[in-house]
Amino acid sequence: MLGIVVALLCTVCAGAGVWIWNSQTVDTTDAVDFTRPLAVPPLAPSRLEGGRRVFDLRAQAGTHDFGRGTTPTWGFNGDVLGPTLRATRGEQVVVNVTNGLDQTTTVHWHGMHLPPEMDGGPHQLVAPGRTWSPAWKIEQPAASLWYHPHLHGETAKHVYQGLAGMFIVDDPATSVAALPHEYGVDDIPVIVQDRKFDAKGKLDDAPGIFSGVGVLGDTIAVNGTVGPYLEVKTQRVRLRLLNGSNARVYDFGFADGRQFDLVGTDGGLLEAAHRTDRLMLSPGERAEIVVTVKAGERTVLRSYPPDLGTGVFGRFTGGADSFDVLQLRASGTLSASPEVPQRLVATPRLDRADAAQQREFKFSGHSINSRQMDMTRVDFAPEQDTTEVWRVVNNDGQPHNFHVHDVQFQVLTVSGAAPPPRLSGWKDTVYLHPDETYELIMRFTDYADADTPYMFHCHVLFHEDAGMMGQFVVVPPGGRPGVIDHGSHLAHAGH
């Protein structure tokens, strides 16, 4: 009798294990009805005041239709996501950020080179009903950046509720006129986010079973649109891809296997277009691709199972998932587009020989170098106008990536080898394959403030909120870090 009971228990356990194993895979390929036109975020209106370009953003609550009825959301100047801010290198900009929510938030300018007190990290709080007005000079190459909250311990929630948008930097010296560039026509922002919903159609941010990375959704929204299609009226279309998800990694390609041209990454255009049929982006990463279409055809942007490097248990963190993301519908007659130039922009290379410092970063659990985030601790202090090499490694086998504020870096090596073409340009976020060492080189220029820190962290937001983040200050030559008084930031939130 005991043997029978044991056998039954073993059978039940085995069955449960098989069910759990199989339930961790999501596959929506060839199952999405593309019935909704892709929403293209409007360009944010701006005005010139005293020689400065001024934008207004308001964080507010609303509702949105994801195809599940009415879903409560947050957005900037609307119900979900926000308008695209656009400014030109050399311009002085001001963004008036008003918090219309019932809780404190922040707005971080991801990928932007700017003073630390304007960065919008966890120290630049905006209390309910208050307005924060950061001002800075745009001083970096043309690029696709983005903005999102960065509230310590609450970033995942605020981004998941819908607070995010793109910030496009223009720069005639580092743009290419032959690339598609008419916003909303042949130059399209594509903000990709996964979502899941409860029985009442509300957003469900509960972590997946055994995932360790936080929420992984089974529904894809692009610019807030579920089941989107884009009417393409030109021979070539430029897609500014942004992985705006909390944790999910995508491996983009097309369902028909067509190739496309990768022309830009986080910090701007590449030196040369890279012809490929796959592009992996982790949370926070951006890429600009140019897709060629023929009149009357349809093709689907798809995410294939990404190579997370986490072995068989990668299926619990999205490594076995596939999604149909966006359908491109080419018109019967297409306007002509120039060929994609093989050479794009010159990229000055940073030299290892110029590095004043080499630093080591080991990612494990929810810690970096065995330390969790402390809002009053400065982890290190690069000197202004110096170059450094950072060696970053993921030691724990979980999906992690690395994002640093203020600077764009170049990838020198990946485990001693030259980086692949997709990592050859300016970057601010990079996926860390387990047990691979990434050598990153960066230069700290323009801004020195011993008392106000920038962040470095994992951009898997569950990990960031749990403490996988640190702080650095840039000091004048020979300077030392000051003392971070987070209490004063709390007291003056919104000023």
FIMI-450368 format. One line per 8 residues: for each residue y, z, x of C-alpha. Coordinates in nm, 3 decimals, always signed. Layout:
Y/Z/X; ...
END
This chain:
+0.000/+0.000/+0.000; +0.239/+0.090/+0.282; +0.164/-0.246/+0.443; +0.261/-0.426/+0.122; +0.588/-0.235/+0.097; +0.670/-0.311/+0.458; +0.588/-0.677/+0.405; +0.811/-0.691/+0.096
+1.097/-0.524/+0.283; +1.058/-0.768/+0.570; +1.061/-1.060/+0.327; +1.372/-0.929/+0.152; +1.550/-0.868/+0.483; +1.455/-1.211/+0.612; +1.575/-1.372/+0.291; +1.902/-1.182/+0.306
+1.948/-1.285/+0.667; +1.888/-1.651/+0.583; +2.135/-1.629/+0.292; +2.402/-1.467/+0.511; +2.343/-1.724/+0.784; +2.365/-2.021/+0.549; +2.662/-1.880/+0.356; +2.880/-1.878/+0.666
+2.919/-2.256/+0.673; +3.187/-2.443/+0.479; +3.170/-2.822/+0.441; +3.414/-3.009/+0.217; +3.361/-3.356/+0.368; +3.342/-3.630/+0.105; +3.395/-3.362/-0.162; +3.775/-3.346/-0.188
+3.955/-3.527/-0.468; +4.279/-3.643/-0.314; +4.489/-3.638/-0.630; +4.817/-3.480/-0.518; +5.090/-3.649/-0.317; +5.157/-3.463/+0.005; +5.461/-3.240/-0.022; +5.695/-3.314/+0.269
+5.916/-3.012/+0.349; +6.282/-3.108/+0.303; +6.514/-3.108/+0.600; +6.714/-2.787/+0.587; +7.079/-2.851/+0.507; +7.323/-2.739/+0.775; +7.697/-2.727/+0.832; +7.925/-2.719/+1.133
+8.133/-2.404/+1.175; +8.335/-2.349/+1.489; +8.133/-2.609/+1.676; +7.801/-2.448/+1.580; +7.531/-2.589/+1.351; +7.457/-2.328/+1.085; +7.140/-2.302/+0.877; +7.058/-2.059/+0.595
+6.707/-1.927/+0.532; +6.606/-1.682/+0.263; +6.264/-1.517/+0.257; +6.166/-1.473/-0.106; +5.874/-1.419/-0.341; +5.757/-1.692/-0.576; +5.452/-1.860/-0.722; +5.272/-2.176/-0.618
+5.006/-2.403/-0.764; +4.716/-2.445/-0.522; +4.500/-2.580/-0.804; +4.388/-2.228/-0.898; +4.656/-2.155/-1.157; +4.963/-1.955/-1.065; +4.934/-1.790/-0.724; +5.192/-1.535/-0.602
+5.337/-1.648/-0.268; +5.626/-1.601/-0.028; +5.844/-1.875/+0.111; +6.175/-1.961/+0.273; +6.428/-2.115/+0.031; +6.141/-2.177/-0.209; +5.803/-2.057/-0.329; +5.590/-2.134/-0.023
+5.658/-2.236/+0.340; +6.011/-2.345/+0.422; +6.237/-2.639/+0.503; +6.224/-2.819/+0.837; +6.509/-2.714/+1.064; +6.631/-2.990/+1.294; +6.880/-2.971/+1.579; +6.965/-3.161/+1.897
+6.953/-3.044/+2.255; +7.292/-2.912/+2.361; +7.386/-2.789/+2.014; +7.476/-2.429/+1.944; +7.284/-2.316/+1.636; +7.303/-2.019/+1.403; +7.035/-1.933/+1.149; +7.134/-1.686/+0.879
+6.804/-1.524/+0.782; +6.832/-1.324/+0.461; +6.542/-1.106/+0.352; +6.497/-1.131/-0.025; +6.159/-0.957/-0.016; +6.094/-0.592/-0.095; +5.973/-0.520/+0.259; +6.092/-0.568/+0.615
+6.004/-0.891/+0.793; +6.108/-1.093/+1.100; +6.142/-1.461/+1.187; +6.019/-1.578/+1.528; +6.112/-1.922/+1.666; +5.772/-2.018/+1.808; +5.804/-2.237/+2.117; +6.182/-2.199/+2.146
+6.358/-2.122/+2.474; +6.624/-1.865/+2.383; +6.757/-1.515/+2.465; +6.512/-1.234/+2.385; +6.741/-1.068/+2.130; +6.732/-1.396/+1.931; +6.356/-1.443/+1.959; +6.266/-1.284/+1.625
+5.977/-1.082/+1.758; +5.872/-0.737/+1.637; +6.194/-0.576/+1.764; +6.430/-0.800/+1.565; +6.359/-0.658/+1.220; +6.525/-0.781/+0.901; +6.527/-0.512/+0.632; +6.516/-0.597/+0.258
+6.852/-0.724/+0.139; +6.987/-0.767/+0.493; +7.081/-1.079/+0.690; +7.006/-1.143/+1.058; +7.201/-1.423/+1.226; +7.055/-1.522/+1.564; +7.261/-1.775/+1.760; +7.162/-1.973/+2.068
+7.201/-2.306/+2.246; +6.919/-2.559/+2.213; +6.817/-2.627/+2.572; +6.474/-2.790/+2.589; +6.307/-3.131/+2.545; +6.238/-3.295/+2.210; +5.947/-3.114/+2.049; +5.778/-2.995/+1.728
+5.825/-2.618/+1.708; +5.781/-2.379/+1.417; +5.903/-2.050/+1.276; +5.713/-1.762/+1.119; +5.725/-1.381/+1.083; +5.628/-1.160/+1.377; +5.624/-0.809/+1.231; +5.405/-0.580/+1.441
+5.083/-0.504/+1.253; +5.183/-0.722/+0.955; +5.216/-1.075/+1.096; +4.887/-1.196/+0.945; +4.986/-1.086/+0.595; +5.333/-1.238/+0.605; +5.217/-1.575/+0.742; +4.923/-1.588/+0.500
+5.155/-1.527/+0.205; +5.339/-1.847/+0.298; +5.624/-1.766/+0.536; +5.636/-2.052/+0.788; +5.814/-2.380/+0.859; +5.878/-2.640/+1.128; +6.172/-2.664/+1.368; +6.216/-3.009/+1.524
+6.419/-3.039/+1.843; +6.570/-3.379/+1.919; +6.675/-3.489/+2.267; +6.766/-3.850/+2.347; +6.662/-3.800/+2.709; +6.305/-3.697/+2.617; +6.250/-3.901/+2.300; +6.096/-4.249/+2.274
+6.261/-4.484/+2.026; +5.947/-4.697/+1.991; +5.759/-4.406/+1.832; +5.783/-4.362/+1.453; +6.084/-4.140/+1.392; +6.210/-4.168/+1.031; +6.145/-3.824/+0.884; +5.943/-3.831/+0.564
+5.871/-4.205/+0.597; +5.675/-4.268/+0.917; +5.731/-3.928/+1.083; +5.556/-3.658/+0.883; +5.509/-3.281/+0.936; +5.150/-3.179/+0.867; +5.117/-2.800/+0.841; +4.746/-2.724/+0.804
+4.641/-2.385/+0.666; +4.315/-2.252/+0.523; +4.321/-2.032/+0.216; +4.077/-1.851/-0.008; +4.131/-1.713/-0.355; +3.998/-1.436/-0.575; +3.872/-1.486/-0.930; +4.229/-1.469/-1.065
+4.362/-1.734/-0.828; +4.545/-1.490/-0.601; +4.533/-1.525/-0.224; +4.243/-1.331/-0.075; +4.298/-1.221/+0.284; +3.980/-1.014/+0.322; +3.803/-1.076/+0.655; +3.481/-1.275/+0.655
+3.144/-1.107/+0.711; +3.087/-1.048/+1.085; +3.378/-1.282/+1.168; +3.589/-1.049/+1.381; +3.887/-1.287/+1.347; +4.021/-1.196/+1.005; +4.051/-1.431/+0.710; +3.877/-1.770/+0.709
+3.946/-1.974/+0.396; +3.732/-2.234/+0.225; +4.027/-2.439/+0.094; +4.269/-2.644/+0.302; +4.636/-2.674/+0.209; +4.864/-2.920/+0.392; +5.233/-2.838/+0.354; +5.111/-2.619/+0.068
+4.934/-2.912/-0.103; +4.561/-2.895/-0.183; +4.383/-3.232/-0.200; +4.681/-3.423/-0.055; +4.730/-3.794/+0.002; +5.008/-3.965/+0.196; +5.135/-4.311/+0.103; +5.178/-4.496/+0.433
+5.419/-4.788/+0.425; +5.436/-4.871/+0.796; +5.178/-4.999/+1.043; +5.196/-4.675/+1.233; +5.264/-4.322/+1.123; +5.346/-4.020/+1.336; +5.182/-3.696/+1.222; +5.330/-3.374/+1.360
+5.021/-3.154/+1.333; +5.066/-2.777/+1.319; +4.775/-2.536/+1.296; +4.949/-2.277/+1.080; +4.630/-2.088/+1.000; +4.576/-1.722/+1.078; +4.248/-1.767/+1.264; +4.081/-2.103/+1.203
+4.044/-2.359/+1.481; +4.041/-2.728/+1.382; +3.893/-3.029/+1.559; +4.086/-3.317/+1.409; +3.955/-3.671/+1.383; +3.918/-3.937/+1.116; +3.625/-3.981/+0.882; +3.582/-4.346/+0.989
+3.588/-4.255/+1.358; +3.909/-4.446/+1.434; +4.103/-4.359/+1.744; +4.463/-4.245/+1.750; +4.729/-4.184/+2.013; +4.812/-3.830/+2.119; +5.176/-3.852/+2.224; +5.296/-3.492/+2.228
+5.187/-3.129/+2.244; +5.358/-2.791/+2.192; +5.659/-2.842/+2.417; +5.725/-3.215/+2.388; +5.601/-3.565/+2.458; +5.335/-3.639/+2.719; +5.391/-3.857/+3.023; +5.143/-4.109/+2.884
+4.987/-4.162/+2.542; +4.625/-4.049/+2.531; +4.389/-4.258/+2.319; +4.124/-4.036/+2.158; +3.924/-3.970/+1.843; +3.926/-3.587/+1.854; +4.189/-3.319/+1.896; +4.121/-2.945/+1.883
+4.406/-2.715/+1.783; +4.388/-2.335/+1.765; +4.630/-2.121/+1.561; +4.992/-2.184/+1.657; +4.926/-2.506/+1.852; +5.103/-2.831/+1.766; +5.038/-3.194/+1.849; +5.203/-3.524/+1.766
+4.968/-3.815/+1.699; +5.033/-4.177/+1.603; +4.783/-4.341/+1.369; +4.757/-4.716/+1.314; +4.656/-4.842/+0.967; +4.585/-5.177/+0.802; +4.732/-5.288/+0.470; +4.545/-5.157/+0.168
+4.301/-4.931/+0.352; +4.235/-4.561/+0.312; +4.121/-4.313/+0.572; +4.079/-3.936/+0.579; +4.199/-3.692/+0.842; +3.904/-3.459/+0.892; +3.833/-3.140/+1.083; +3.495/-3.146/+1.253
+3.309/-2.832/+1.372; +3.517/-2.710/+1.668; +3.365/-2.623/+2.004; +3.460/-2.255/+2.018; +3.226/-2.181/+2.308; +3.092/-1.875/+2.126; +2.728/-1.980/+2.091; +2.520/-1.959/+1.775
+2.738/-1.684/+1.628; +3.033/-1.921/+1.627; +2.935/-2.006/+1.269; +3.076/-1.665/+1.168; +3.416/-1.762/+1.311; +3.441/-2.114/+1.171; +3.254/-2.298/+1.445; +3.022/-2.480/+1.204
+3.278/-2.569/+0.936; +3.400/-2.915/+0.836; +3.694/-3.008/+0.614; +3.853/-3.317/+0.469; +4.221/-3.249/+0.524; +4.450/-3.539/+0.427; +4.399/-3.890/+0.292; +4.615/-4.172/+0.427
+4.669/-4.453/+0.176; +4.812/-4.768/+0.330; +5.026/-4.983/+0.104; +4.933/-5.344/+0.034; +5.224/-5.457/+0.249; +5.325/-5.263/+0.560; +5.648/-5.268/+0.756; +5.597/-5.361/+1.120
+5.589/-5.081/+1.380; +5.624/-5.115/+1.757; +5.318/-5.065/+1.974; +5.284/-4.714/+2.115; +5.420/-4.729/+2.471; +5.167/-4.633/+2.734; +5.432/-4.447/+2.933; +5.637/-4.195/+2.738
+5.854/-3.942/+2.925; +5.866/-3.812/+3.279; +5.739/-3.456/+3.305; +5.859/-3.263/+3.609; +5.561/-3.076/+3.749; +5.584/-2.712/+3.849; +5.446/-2.646/+4.197; +5.199/-2.367/+4.270
+5.357/-2.331/+4.613; +5.679/-2.215/+4.446; +5.513/-1.929/+4.258; +5.663/-1.591/+4.341; +5.389/-1.402/+4.158; +5.035/-1.446/+4.028; +4.923/-1.231/+3.736; +4.583/-1.171/+3.581
+4.517/-1.145/+3.205; +4.177/-1.047/+3.069; +4.126/-1.073/+2.692; +3.859/-0.849/+2.542; +3.821/-0.684/+2.202; +4.173/-0.617/+2.080; +4.316/-0.555/+2.427; +4.469/-0.746/+2.716
+4.387/-0.595/+3.054; +4.234/-0.300/+2.864; +4.573/-0.216/+2.710; +4.680/-0.245/+2.349; +5.031/-0.317/+2.231; +5.287/-0.039/+2.277; +5.630/-0.120/+2.137; +5.800/+0.095/+2.403
+5.604/-0.025/+2.709; +5.708/-0.308/+2.942; +5.398/-0.459/+3.099; +5.578/-0.651/+3.373; +5.914/-0.801/+3.465; +5.945/-1.154/+3.607; +6.270/-1.223/+3.790; +6.511/-1.481/+3.655
+6.481/-1.827/+3.813; +6.134/-1.764/+3.952; +5.802/-1.940/+3.895; +5.477/-1.757/+3.826; +5.109/-1.844/+3.788; +4.916/-1.659/+3.521; +4.534/-1.657/+3.531; +4.401/-1.595/+3.181
+4.038/-1.542/+3.082; +3.856/-1.456/+2.760; +3.591/-1.200/+2.855; +3.436/-1.103/+2.522; +3.297/-1.423/+2.367; +3.518/-1.403/+2.058; +3.766/-1.681/+1.975; +4.098/-1.599/+2.140
+4.399/-1.803/+2.237; +4.708/-1.726/+2.439; +5.073/-1.762/+2.339; +5.377/-1.667/+2.544; +5.732/-1.645/+2.412; +6.043/-1.815/+2.555; +5.880/-2.040/+2.817; +5.669/-2.352/+2.806
+5.391/-2.360/+3.064; +5.174/-2.622/+3.231; +4.799/-2.583/+3.269; +4.713/-2.610/+3.637; +4.336/-2.573/+3.613; +4.056/-2.482/+3.375; +3.790/-2.298/+3.576; +3.906/-2.478/+3.887
+3.909/-2.828/+3.738; +4.206/-3.040/+3.634; +4.295/-2.992/+3.267; +4.200/-3.257/+3.009; +4.474/-3.493/+2.886; +4.541/-3.282/+2.575; +4.645/-2.995/+2.805; +4.845/-3.208/+3.048
+5.189/-3.158/+2.892; +5.416/-2.866/+2.811; +5.235/-2.591/+2.620; +5.311/-2.248/+2.479; +4.971/-2.180/+2.319; +4.624/-2.257/+2.452; +4.272/-2.186/+2.330; +4.066/-1.970/+2.568
+3.705/-2.081/+2.582; +3.497/-1.773/+2.671; +3.447/-1.712/+3.042; +3.672/-2.003/+3.141; +3.973/-1.920/+3.359; +4.298/-2.092/+3.267; +4.565/-2.110/+3.535; +4.907/-2.146/+3.376
+5.232/-2.204/+3.562; +5.574/-2.130/+3.412; +5.934/-2.078/+3.517; +6.171/-1.812/+3.382; +6.524/-1.949/+3.355; +6.862/-1.892/+3.187; +6.811/-1.553/+3.020; +6.777/-1.211/+3.180
+6.777/-0.889/+2.977; +6.606/-0.583/+3.124; +6.610/-0.399/+2.789; +6.486/-0.660/+2.539; +6.132/-0.793/+2.571; +5.948/-1.114/+2.497; +5.585/-1.108/+2.377; +5.257/-1.250/+2.506
+4.955/-1.229/+2.279; +4.652/-1.377/+2.111; +4.767/-1.599/+1.821; +4.460/-1.518/+1.615; +4.681/-1.304/+1.394; +4.417/-1.043/+1.311; +4.381/-0.978/+1.685; +4.757/-0.975/+1.741
+4.808/-0.720/+1.464; +4.523/-0.508/+1.600; +4.696/-0.473/+1.937; +4.611/-0.782/+2.144; +4.969/-0.822/+2.257; +5.197/-0.715/+2.540; +5.564/-0.730/+2.641; +5.760/-0.854/+2.939
+6.129/-0.859/+3.027; +6.306/-1.108/+3.249; +6.530/-0.928/+3.498; +6.803/-1.048/+3.734; +6.694/-1.104/+4.095; +6.603/-0.766/+4.240; +6.637/-0.601/+3.899; +6.409/-0.353/+3.728
+6.300/-0.323/+3.363; +6.504/-0.098/+3.141; +6.388/+0.128/+2.860; +6.289/-0.019/+2.524; +6.413/+0.198/+2.241; +6.233/+0.061/+1.937; +6.391/+0.327/+1.718; +6.734/+0.173/+1.765
+6.600/-0.160/+1.648; +6.462/+0.007/+1.337; +6.792/+0.179/+1.268; +6.986/-0.146/+1.297; +6.743/-0.378/+1.122; +6.938/-0.661/+0.969; +7.250/-0.633/+1.184
END
